[in-house]
């Protein structure tokens, strides 16, 4: 958890603090002004491990805010185990003259937990600057004390887009016998290791004159191109529990032995229920499916993060009694139910999110995962379960935890496993429509769309709503004026590669515009690409496409008699290494057939590819908004 956050106008947060120096904004090197909304004038972060249950974090830092998109707020995270010792700071004008001092009484304390949590003990001390005569400088110094040594903040001097750095220092201070592992990512200098006058070993990293990073569409994760140092202890204490690790195997063993073992006991009545539920089923995977669906019906997800509860699951018996739990608790509970049926399962820590982010195979640390899923290691048929959803199909993860390294915590220690990759071909949206346009330009007909792979959840937010709400949402999704829905239904095939099917009967007045005996209408009725990425000159980062997918559309229109095309039927085909696109119109009598195919391939591509990508999407957008003309016969 970050100890200090600073919020900038476009939503990026990062650390702040104090420094004693001349804050005249005119002294900022000109080379650091490009793309910058803020400049870190000086930053020094120091972590001191006084003992296994006593660590101190000290920060002093000053940031010059150049414009309204720059830094404005200071926020310091704390809870009962991470206590703030003091806060002080000041605001300076453009010339570096003191405007006002900042003290603890200027901060407002508020709840800092997640909206979906039932309860968290996270709090935030928050300060909002009312000074707006740009540029100005905010400085802050503070110190916190923590009773744990399991995880430490990363050093990342470029904490957001538009932030330049004059000077940043990061020091880790400990007794010589306190061993650490650390990983340096894109660091301009390696660690300087010294012994200070008090006999403490000090690791120091330094960065100077880092230019601001601008936002670039289709960028890789920031750890691919920014400076980061990660530190993990070889031995630690967390909530009074001692441990040590130098590898994922050892960390997984500590997790299992101290956080999981013995928490899978179930009431006798529930044990009997599971036995009855699986009676007569000989296939273990079918048993697991039956048990998983039982768990989904019985429980609901609620997040509770207090103390060691941030890492340790509730007892399985408590979840069985209350019917709720967070991801850890529901995974542990599901595992306990499966154990009754003799089915092995592994509790797996993962970094979740639609943008794929893996645990680092070569560096073990406790802070790399934020979610838990369940692995069933069937022979030649490893199966994965997301236990926080009442509706997700058995054996399907979706785009929240797919295609990444995770840590399985087993009785024999930790194992790094890789979750399934849903390929470009699997992530398929397929649409078929059959329409008629009458002499008044009114459109009517039917359309069926199937969503597969990670697209299965494309209608997740509306599929369980009331029918009237579904109709309202669908009219907002499809770019059809005067749209009226006659029938709307959804079906779901919840196999391991699930499919959502949407069936619509629809009509639309004046879909085809008329003028002097001529019809005009857009051929692509349902799937128009309008998000062309911005032009970027002198791009710095590679092009990264997070997830591949395929779209196939076939739409037919029966046109009124007595009209002929006003221009030649449209045809386009583009083939690039990052994707393919084709669109083709054919006309046979009164029947117009439109076929469209878009394929995007996930992967990392050279930054020189970016302009090709922009041109590609521009061509797709033009084709998707193509208007066909039909002229009345004389």
MIFIVEX-482234 format. One line per field, with one value per residue (C-alpha): residue number from 1; residue in three letters; chain; x, y, z. Coordinates in steps of 0.25 Angstrom, whole numbers, always signed. Layout:
BEGIN
k: [NUM,...]
r: [ALA,...]
c: [A,...]
x: [X,...]
y: [Y,...]
z: [Z,...]
# end
This chain:
BEGIN
k: [1,2,3,4,5,6,7,8,9,10,11,12,13,14,15,16,17,18,19,20,21,22,23,24,25,26,27,28,29,30,31,32,33,34,35,36,37,38,39,40,41,42,43,44,45,46,47,48,49,50,51,52,53,54,55,56,57,58,59,60,61,62,63,64,65,66,67,68,69,70,71,72,73,74,75,76,77,78,79,80,81,82,83,84,85,86,87,88,89,90,91,92,93,94,95,96,97,98,99,100,101,102,103,104,105,106,107,108,109,110,111,112,113,114,115,116,117,118,119,120,121,122,123,124,125,126,127,128,129,130,131,132,133,134,135,136,137,138,139,140,141,142,143,144,145,146,147,148,149,150,151,152,153,154,155,156,157,158,159,160,161,162,163,164,165,166,167,168,169,170,171,172,173,174,175,176,177,178,179,180,181,182,183,184,185,186,187,188,189,190,191,192,193,194,195,196,197,198,199,200,201,202,203,204,205,206,207,208,209,210,211,212,213,214,215,216,217,218,219,220,221,222,223,224,225,226,227,228,229,230,231,232,233,234,235,236,237,238,239,240,241,242,243,244,245,246,247,248,249,250,251,252,253,254,255,256,257,258,259,260,261,262,263,264,265,266,267,268,269,270,271,272,273,274,275,276,277,278,279,280,281,282,283,284,285,286,287,288,289,290,291,292,293,294,295,296,297,298,299,300,301,302,303,304,305,306,307,308,309,310,311,312,313,314,315,316,317,318,319,320,321,322,323,324,325,326,327,328,329,330,331,332,333,334,335,336,337,338,339,340,341,342,343,344,345,346,347,348,349,350,351,352,353,354,355,356,357,358,359,360,361,362,363,364,365,366,367,368,369,370,371,372,373,374,375,376,377,378,379,380,381,382,383,384,385,386,387,388,389,390,391,392,393,394,395,396,397,398,399,400,401,402,403,404,405,406,407,408,409,410,411,412,413,414,415,416,417,418,419,420,421,422,423,424,425,426,427,428,429,430,431,432,433,434,435,436,437,438,439,440,441,442,443,444,445,446,447,448,449,450,451,452,453,454,455,456,457,458,459,460,461,462,463,464,465,466,467,468,469,470,471,472,473,474,475,476,477,478,479,480,481,482,483,484,485,486,487,488,489,490,491,492,493,494,495,496,497,498,499,500,501,502,503,504,505,506,507,508,509,510,511,512,513,514,515,516,517,518,519,520,521,522,523,524,525,526,527,528,529,530,531,532,533,534,535,536,537,538,539,540,541,542,543,544,545,546,547,548,549,550,551,552,553,554,555,556,557,558,559,560,561,562,563,564,565,566,567,568,569,570,571,572,573,574,575,576,577,578,579,580,581,582,583,584,585,586,587,588,589,590,591,592,593,594,595,596,597,598,599,600,601,602,603,604,605,606,607,608,609,610,611,612,613,614,615,616,617,618,619,620,621,622,623,624,625,626,627,628,629,630,631,632,633,634]
r: [UNK,UNK,UNK,UNK,UNK,UNK,UNK,UNK,UNK,UNK,UNK,UNK,UNK,UNK,UNK,UNK,UNK,UNK,UNK,UNK,UNK,UNK,UNK,UNK,UNK,UNK,UNK,UNK,UNK,UNK,UNK,UNK,UNK,UNK,UNK,UNK,UNK,UNK,UNK,UNK,UNK,UNK,UNK,UNK,UNK,UNK,UNK,UNK,UNK,UNK,UNK,UNK,UNK,UNK,UNK,UNK,UNK,UNK,UNK,UNK,UNK,UNK,UNK,UNK,UNK,UNK,UNK,UNK,UNK,UNK,UNK,UNK,UNK,UNK,UNK,UNK,UNK,UNK,UNK,UNK,UNK,UNK,UNK,UNK,UNK,UNK,UNK,UNK,UNK,UNK,UNK,UNK,UNK,UNK,UNK,UNK,UNK,UNK,UNK,UNK,UNK,UNK,UNK,UNK,UNK,UNK,UNK,UNK,UNK,UNK,UNK,UNK,UNK,UNK,UNK,UNK,UNK,UNK,UNK,UNK,UNK,UNK,UNK,UNK,UNK,UNK,UNK,UNK,UNK,UNK,UNK,UNK,UNK,UNK,UNK,UNK,UNK,UNK,UNK,UNK,UNK,UNK,UNK,UNK,UNK,UNK,UNK,UNK,UNK,UNK,UNK,UNK,UNK,UNK,UNK,UNK,UNK,UNK,UNK,UNK,UNK,UNK,UNK,UNK,UNK,UNK,UNK,UNK,UNK,UNK,UNK,UNK,UNK,UNK,UNK,UNK,UNK,UNK,UNK,UNK,UNK,UNK,UNK,UNK,UNK,UNK,UNK,UNK,UNK,UNK,UNK,UNK,UNK,UNK,UNK,UNK,UNK,UNK,UNK,UNK,UNK,UNK,UNK,UNK,UNK,UNK,UNK,UNK,UNK,UNK,UNK,UNK,UNK,UNK,UNK,UNK,UNK,UNK,UNK,UNK,UNK,UNK,UNK,UNK,UNK,UNK,UNK,UNK,UNK,UNK,UNK,UNK,UNK,UNK,UNK,UNK,UNK,UNK,UNK,UNK,UNK,UNK,UNK,UNK,UNK,UNK,UNK,UNK,UNK,UNK,UNK,UNK,UNK,UNK,UNK,UNK,UNK,UNK,UNK,UNK,UNK,UNK,UNK,UNK,UNK,UNK,UNK,UNK,UNK,UNK,UNK,UNK,UNK,UNK,UNK,UNK,UNK,UNK,UNK,UNK,UNK,UNK,UNK,UNK,UNK,UNK,UNK,UNK,UNK,UNK,UNK,UNK,UNK,UNK,UNK,UNK,UNK,UNK,UNK,UNK,UNK,UNK,UNK,UNK,UNK,UNK,UNK,UNK,UNK,UNK,UNK,UNK,UNK,UNK,UNK,UNK,UNK,UNK,UNK,UNK,UNK,UNK,UNK,UNK,UNK,UNK,UNK,UNK,UNK,UNK,UNK,UNK,UNK,UNK,UNK,UNK,UNK,UNK,UNK,UNK,UNK,UNK,UNK,UNK,UNK,UNK,UNK,UNK,UNK,UNK,UNK,UNK,UNK,UNK,UNK,UNK,UNK,UNK,UNK,UNK,UNK,UNK,UNK,UNK,UNK,UNK,UNK,UNK,UNK,UNK,UNK,UNK,UNK,UNK,UNK,UNK,UNK,UNK,UNK,UNK,UNK,UNK,UNK,UNK,UNK,UNK,UNK,UNK,UNK,UNK,UNK,UNK,UNK,UNK,UNK,UNK,UNK,UNK,UNK,UNK,UNK,UNK,UNK,UNK,UNK,UNK,UNK,UNK,UNK,UNK,UNK,UNK,UNK,UNK,UNK,UNK,UNK,UNK,UNK,UNK,UNK,UNK,UNK,UNK,UNK,UNK,UNK,UNK,UNK,UNK,UNK,UNK,UNK,UNK,UNK,UNK,UNK,UNK,UNK,UNK,UNK,UNK,UNK,UNK,UNK,UNK,UNK,UNK,UNK,UNK,UNK,UNK,UNK,UNK,UNK,UNK,UNK,UNK,UNK,UNK,UNK,UNK,UNK,UNK,UNK,UNK,UNK,UNK,UNK,UNK,UNK,UNK,UNK,UNK,UNK,UNK,UNK,UNK,UNK,UNK,UNK,UNK,UNK,UNK,UNK,UNK,UNK,UNK,UNK,UNK,UNK,UNK,UNK,UNK,UNK,UNK,UNK,UNK,UNK,UNK,UNK,UNK,UNK,UNK,UNK,UNK,UNK,UNK,UNK,UNK,UNK,UNK,UNK,UNK,UNK,UNK,UNK,UNK,UNK,UNK,UNK,UNK,UNK,UNK,UNK,UNK,UNK,UNK,UNK,UNK,UNK,UNK,UNK,UNK,UNK,UNK,UNK,UNK,UNK,UNK,UNK,UNK,UNK,UNK,UNK,UNK,UNK,UNK,UNK,UNK,UNK,UNK,UNK,UNK,UNK,UNK,UNK,UNK,UNK,UNK,UNK,UNK,UNK,UNK,UNK,UNK,UNK,UNK,UNK,UNK,UNK,UNK,UNK,UNK,UNK,UNK,UNK,UNK,UNK,UNK,UNK,UNK,UNK,UNK,UNK,UNK,UNK,UNK,UNK,UNK,UNK,UNK,UNK,UNK,UNK,UNK,UNK,UNK,UNK,UNK,UNK,UNK,UNK,UNK,UNK,UNK,UNK,UNK,UNK,UNK,UNK,UNK,UNK,UNK,UNK,UNK,UNK,UNK,UNK,UNK,UNK,UNK,UNK,UNK,UNK,UNK,UNK,UNK,UNK,UNK,UNK,UNK,UNK,UNK]
c: [A,A,A,A,A,A,A,A,A,A,A,A,A,A,A,A,A,A,A,A,A,A,A,A,A,A,A,A,A,A,A,A,A,A,A,A,A,A,A,A,A,A,A,A,A,A,A,A,A,A,A,A,A,A,A,A,A,A,A,A,A,A,A,A,A,A,A,A,A,A,A,A,A,A,A,A,A,A,A,A,A,A,A,A,A,A,A,A,A,A,A,A,A,A,A,A,A,A,A,A,A,A,A,A,A,A,A,A,A,A,A,A,A,A,A,A,A,A,A,A,A,A,A,A,A,A,A,A,A,A,A,A,A,A,A,A,A,A,A,A,A,A,A,A,A,A,A,A,A,A,A,A,A,A,A,A,A,A,A,A,A,A,A,A,A,A,A,A,A,A,A,A,A,A,A,A,A,A,A,A,A,A,A,A,A,A,A,A,A,A,A,A,A,A,A,A,A,A,A,A,A,A,A,A,A,A,A,A,A,A,A,A,A,A,A,A,A,A,A,A,A,A,A,A,A,A,A,A,A,A,A,A,A,A,A,A,A,A,A,A,A,A,A,A,A,A,A,A,A,A,A,A,A,A,A,A,A,A,A,A,A,A,A,A,A,A,A,A,A,A,A,A,A,A,A,A,A,A,A,A,A,A,A,A,A,A,A,A,A,A,A,A,A,A,A,A,A,A,A,A,A,A,A,A,A,A,A,A,A,A,A,A,A,A,A,A,A,A,A,A,A,A,A,A,A,A,A,A,A,A,A,A,A,A,A,A,A,A,A,A,A,A,A,A,A,A,A,A,A,A,A,A,A,A,A,A,A,A,A,A,A,A,A,A,A,A,A,A,A,A,A,A,A,A,A,A,A,A,A,A,A,A,A,A,A,A,A,A,A,A,A,A,A,A,A,A,A,A,A,A,A,A,A,A,A,A,A,A,A,A,A,A,A,A,A,A,A,A,A,A,A,A,A,A,A,A,A,A,A,A,A,A,A,A,A,A,A,A,A,A,A,A,A,A,A,A,A,A,A,A,A,A,A,A,A,A,A,A,A,A,A,A,A,A,A,A,A,A,A,A,A,A,A,A,A,A,A,A,A,A,A,A,A,A,A,A,A,A,A,A,A,A,A,A,A,A,A,A,A,A,A,A,A,A,A,A,A,A,A,A,A,A,A,A,A,A,A,A,A,A,A,A,A,A,A,A,A,A,A,A,A,A,A,A,A,A,A,A,A,A,A,A,A,A,A,A,A,A,A,A,A,A,A,A,A,A,A,A,A,A,A,A,A,A,A,A,A,A,A,A,A,A,A,A,A,A,A,A,A,A,A,A,A,A,A,A,A,A,A,A,A,A,A,A,A,A,A,A,A,A,A,A,A,A,A,A,A,A,A,A,A,A,A,A,A,A,A,A,A,A,A,A,A,A,A,A,A,A,A,A,A,A,A,A]
x: [+0,+6,+8,+7,-1,-2,-14,-12,-23,-24,-25,-11,-6,+8,+16,+20,+28,+38,+52,+60,+65,+62,+48,+49,+42,+51,+62,+56,+65,+58,+60,+51,+39,+35,+22,+23,+11,+19,+34,+39,+50,+55,+50,+56,+50,+56,+51,+58,+56,+59,+54,+45,+33,+37,+40,+39,+36,+41,+39,+42,+39,+36,+28,+26,+12,+13,-2,-16,-12,-1,-1,-11,-14,-6,-11,-5,-10,-10,-17,-15,-3,+3,+3,+6,+17,+16,+13,+18,+20,+18,+14,+23,+20,+27,+39,+40,+35,+27,+12,+7,+11,+4,+2,-6,-18,-19,-22,-35,-36,-45,-48,-39,-45,-51,-65,-69,-63,-72,-61,-46,-38,-31,-31,-26,-20,-24,-19,-25,-17,-26,-14,-15,-5,+3,+14,+15,+22,+17,+26,+23,+31,+25,+28,+20,+23,+19,+19,+22,+34,+27,+25,+31,+28,+34,+43,+37,+42,+33,+20,+11,+10,+14,+24,+38,+49,+61,+66,+61,+67,+62,+69,+67,+74,+75,+84,+95,+88,+75,+76,+68,+65,+63,+60,+65,+57,+62,+70,+80,+90,+92,+90,+101,+103,+110,+110,+106,+112,+102,+106,+93,+95,+89,+85,+83,+78,+78,+72,+74,+68,+57,+48,+33,+26,+15,+3,+4,-8,-5,+7,+13,+12,+20,+30,+35,+40,+41,+50,+46,+53,+46,+50,+46,+51,+58,+52,+40,+29,+14,+3,+12,+15,+30,+34,+45,+46,+56,+47,+33,+34,+37,+27,+16,+20,+19,+5,+0,+6,+2,-10,-17,-14,-26,-36,-44,-52,-67,-79,-83,-97,-89,-80,-92,-99,-87,-86,-101,-99,-88,-94,-93,-84,-71,-64,-56,-58,-73,-73,-65,-75,-86,-79,-75,-89,-94,-84,-89,-103,-100,-90,-88,-75,-73,-59,-54,-39,-35,-21,-17,-30,-24,-16,-23,-36,-48,-50,-58,-68,-71,-73,-83,-91,-91,-92,-82,-67,-56,-48,-39,-50,-58,-46,-43,-58,-59,-46,-51,-64,-56,-47,-60,-61,-46,-43,-29,-29,-19,-21,-14,-10,-11,-10,-24,-29,-33,-19,-11,+0,+8,+16,+31,+36,+50,+46,+37,+30,+17,+11,+10,-3,-17,-27,-28,-34,-34,-27,-31,-19,-26,-17,-15,-27,-24,-36,-38,-49,-53,-60,-65,-76,-90,-91,-78,-77,-69,-55,-55,-47,-50,-41,-39,-29,-25,-12,-2,+7,+1,+6,-1,+1,+1,+5,+19,+21,+19,+18,+17,+6,+1,-14,-21,-19,-31,-26,-30,-39,-46,-50,-60,-72,-80,-93,-103,-114,-125,-133,-142,-143,-157,-160,-161,-147,-152,-143,-148,-142,-135,-121,-113,-100,-91,-80,-69,-56,-53,-65,-74,-76,-80,-94,-91,-96,-110,-113,-119,-127,-142,-146,-150,-136,-129,-137,-133,-118,-118,-123,-112,-102,-106,-103,-117,-126,-141,-138,-150,-148,-159,-152,-140,-134,-121,-116,-103,-96,-87,-77,-62,-62,-75,-84,-94,-105,-113,-126,-133,-145,-144,-149,-144,-152,-144,-132,-130,-131,-138,-135,-140,-142,-129,-127,-115,-112,-100,-97,-91,-103,-97,-82,-75,-61,-60,-48,-36,-24,-17,-5,+8,+21,+34,+28,+36,+29,+27,+13,+6,-8,-13,-23,-26,-40,-48,-61,-69,-82,-91,-103,-113,-123,-134,-137,-150,-152,-148,-135,-121,-107,-102,-88,-80,-81,-70,-58,-46,-35,-24,-14,-4,+4,-4,-17,-26,-38,-48,-61,-69,-82,-89,-102,-111,-124,-131,-122,-110,-100,-89,-78,-68,-57,-47,-36,-26,-14,-9,+6,+17,+21,+32,+29,+31,+18,+9,+6,+2,-7,-13,-15,-21,-32,-34,-37,-46,-54,-56,-61,-70,-77,-78,-91,-97,-106,-118,-125,-139,-140,-146]
y: [+0,+14,+22,+36,+39,+52,+54,+61,+67,+55,+45,+40,+38,+38,+41,+55,+62,+73,+78,+90,+97,+108,+106,+117,+111,+118,+109,+97,+92,+95,+81,+76,+85,+77,+69,+73,+77,+75,+75,+67,+77,+67,+54,+45,+33,+25,+11,+7,-7,-5,-19,-29,-23,-9,-1,+13,+20,+35,+44,+58,+63,+76,+77,+89,+89,+96,+96,+91,+77,+76,+72,+78,+69,+61,+48,+39,+25,+19,+9,+3,-4,+7,+20,+34,+40,+54,+63,+76,+84,+97,+104,+114,+123,+124,+131,+121,+130,+124,+125,+117,+106,+92,+84,+72,+80,+84,+70,+63,+49,+39,+25,+20,+6,+1,+3,-11,-15,-17,-12,-8,-1,+7,+22,+34,+48,+57,+71,+80,+92,+104,+112,+113,+123,+115,+110,+108,+98,+88,+82,+72,+63,+52,+39,+26,+14,+0,-13,-22,-25,-34,-23,-10,+1,+1,+12,+18,+33,+35,+32,+37,+43,+58,+57,+61,+58,+67,+58,+46,+37,+24,+18,+5,+4,-9,-17,-24,-38,-33,-39,-34,-38,-26,-25,-13,-9,+2,+8,+18,+14,+1,+1,+8,-1,+5,+4,+17,+22,+15,+1,+0,-5,+5,+2,+15,+17,+31,+37,+51,+59,+49,+55,+54,+43,+46,+37,+29,+20,+5,+6,-6,-7,+4,-6,-8,+6,+14,+13,+3,-4,-15,-20,-33,-37,-51,-51,-43,-42,-39,-38,-46,-57,-59,-64,-64,-66,-65,-71,-73,-87,-83,-71,-81,-90,-79,-75,-89,-93,-79,-74,-86,-99,-103,-93,-103,-110,-111,-114,-129,-125,-118,-130,-139,-129,-130,-145,-146,-136,-144,-158,-166,-156,-164,-153,-143,-131,-133,-134,-121,-114,-119,-114,-101,-98,-101,-91,-80,-82,-82,-70,-56,-47,-37,-31,-29,-25,-23,-26,-40,-42,-35,-48,-59,-65,-66,-80,-89,-92,-77,-75,-87,-81,-66,-69,-58,-55,-48,-55,-62,-67,-72,-79,-86,-90,-96,-103,-109,-114,-120,-127,-134,-140,-144,-134,-126,-111,-100,-86,-77,-62,-54,-39,-37,-27,-27,-22,-35,-33,-45,-49,-47,-61,-57,-49,-53,-43,-42,-29,-34,-41,-34,-46,-61,-71,-87,-97,-111,-119,-130,-139,-133,-124,-113,-105,-91,-85,-71,-72,-58,-58,-65,-65,-68,-82,-94,-94,-80,-68,-57,-45,-42,-53,-59,-62,-58,-64,-68,-74,-87,-89,-104,-113,-115,-100,-90,-93,-83,-86,-79,-77,-80,-71,-68,-66,-56,-67,-71,-56,-56,-47,-52,-45,-48,-39,-40,-27,-20,-6,-1,+10,+20,+17,+8,-3,-16,-30,-39,-39,-50,-48,-58,-54,-64,-65,-52,-46,-55,-44,-33,-33,-36,-23,-24,-39,-40,-27,-25,-26,-12,-8,-17,-11,+3,-1,-8,+5,+12,+2,+1,+13,+13,+25,+23,+9,+1,-13,-23,-35,-37,-49,-54,-69,-74,-86,-88,-98,-97,-88,-81,-73,-62,-61,-48,-49,-36,-33,-18,-7,+8,+19,+27,+18,+21,+36,+40,+52,+54,+40,+35,+26,+28,+19,+13,-1,-5,-5,-10,-10,+4,+7,+21,+22,+25,+27,+40,+44,+43,+49,+44,+32,+27,+13,+1,-2,-12,-19,-25,-35,-41,-42,-45,-39,-45,-38,-42,-33,-34,-24,-26,-13,-7,-10,+1,+5,+4,+6,+21,+16,+4,-6,-4,-14,-12,-22,-18,-28,-24,-32,-26,-29,-31,-24,-26,-21,-24,-21,-29,-26,-36,-31,-25,-32,-25,-33,-27,-35,-29,-36,-30,-37,-31,-39,-37,-35,-24,-17,-7,+7,+10,+2,+12,+21,+8,+5,+19,+18,+4,+9,+21,+12,+3,+15,+21,+7,+5,+19,+17,+21,+14,+22,+16,+24,+22,+16,+26]
z: [+0,-4,+9,+2,-10,-18,-28,-41,-50,-60,-49,-46,-32,-27,-14,-9,+2,+6,+3,+8,-5,-14,-20,-30,-42,-52,-47,-53,-65,-78,-82,-72,-76,-88,-86,-71,-62,-50,-46,-34,-29,-19,-13,-2,+3,+14,+19,+32,+38,+53,+56,+50,+56,+55,+42,+39,+26,+24,+12,+9,-4,-12,-25,-34,-40,-54,-58,-55,-59,-49,-34,-25,-13,-2,+3,+14,+16,+30,+38,+52,+48,+40,+49,+45,+54,+48,+36,+32,+20,+12,+0,-8,-20,-33,-27,-16,-5,+6,+4,+16,+25,+25,+38,+42,+45,+31,+27,+27,+31,+23,+20,+9,+7,-6,-9,-10,+3,+15,+24,+23,+34,+23,+26,+18,+23,+12,+9,-3,-7,-10,-16,-31,-36,-45,-44,-29,-20,-10,+0,+11,+21,+28,+36,+38,+47,+44,+52,+40,+31,+21,+9,+6,-4,-17,-22,-35,-37,-49,-42,-53,-67,-68,-56,-58,-47,-43,-32,-25,-15,-9,+3,+10,+24,+33,+42,+34,+38,+32,+18,+6,-8,-18,-33,-41,-53,-63,-52,-57,-45,-38,-22,-14,-2,+11,+26,+33,+46,+54,+48,+40,+25,+15,+1,-7,-21,-28,-41,-47,-58,-62,-73,-72,-78,-87,-89,-102,-106,-107,-97,-90,-75,-68,-62,-76,-78,-64,-53,-41,-30,-22,-9,-2,+12,+14,+28,+33,+43,+39,+50,+60,+50,+46,+33,+23,+8,-4,-15,-19,-14,+0,+0,-4,+7,+17,+11,+12,+26,+33,+26,+20,+27,+37,+32,+23,+34,+30,+38,+38,+31,+20,+18,+17,+7,-2,-1,-5,-16,-23,-21,-34,-41,-44,-52,-43,-52,-53,-38,-37,-46,-37,-25,-31,-35,-21,-16,-25,-21,-6,-5,-10,-10,+0,+3,+17,+19,+33,+39,+35,+28,+16,+14,+22,+18,+27,+33,+23,+34,+36,+21,+21,+32,+27,+12,+9,+8,+0,-11,-1,+7,-4,-11,+3,+4,-10,-7,+6,-1,-12,-2,+3,-10,-11,-21,-20,-22,-20,-15,-25,-23,-36,-40,-46,-56,-71,-74,-72,-61,-57,-44,-47,-49,-44,-32,-21,-12,-5,-11,-26,-25,-21,-24,-21,-31,-30,-38,-40,-45,-52,-60,-74,-71,-62,-58,-52,-44,-41,-28,-26,-37,-36,-51,-57,-64,-58,-63,-69,-64,-74,-76,-61,-58,-72,-78,-66,-56,-42,-29,-25,-10,-8,+4,-3,-5,-16,-30,-42,-51,-64,-66,-79,-91,-99,-113,-124,-130,-117,-114,-125,-127,-138,-144,-154,-158,-168,-171,-181,-184,-190,-199,-187,-182,-170,-166,-160,-158,-148,-143,-135,-129,-121,-112,-109,-101,-93,-100,-93,-83,-93,-88,-73,-68,-74,-76,-62,-63,-65,-79,-80,-75,-85,-96,-92,-91,-104,-111,-105,-110,-125,-133,-140,-139,-136,-132,-127,-121,-123,-117,-109,-102,-97,-96,-90,-92,-80,-85,-83,-95,-92,-102,-100,-111,-113,-122,-126,-135,-138,-146,-149,-156,-166,-165,-180,-182,-195,-204,-218,-221,-215,-202,-193,-182,-174,-177,-164,-155,-142,-141,-145,-140,-136,-127,-136,-127,-126,-135,-126,-132,-127,-120,-108,-105,-112,-117,-108,-111,-98,-104,-118,-123,-135,-141,-152,-157,-169,-171,-183,-187,-196,-203,-209,-224,-234,-229,-234,-227,-228,-227,-229,-217,-206,-204,-195,-190,-181,-175,-165,-155,-143,-150,-162,-167,-179,-183,-196,-202,-212,-219,-226,-231,-218,-209,-203,-195,-185,-180,-170,-162,-152,-146,-135,-131,-117,-115,-114,-127,-130,-127,-142,-144,-137,-149,-157,-146,-146,-161,-160,-150,-158,-170,-161,-156,-170,-175,-163,-166,-181,-187,-199,-209,-217,-228,-232,-246,-257]
# end
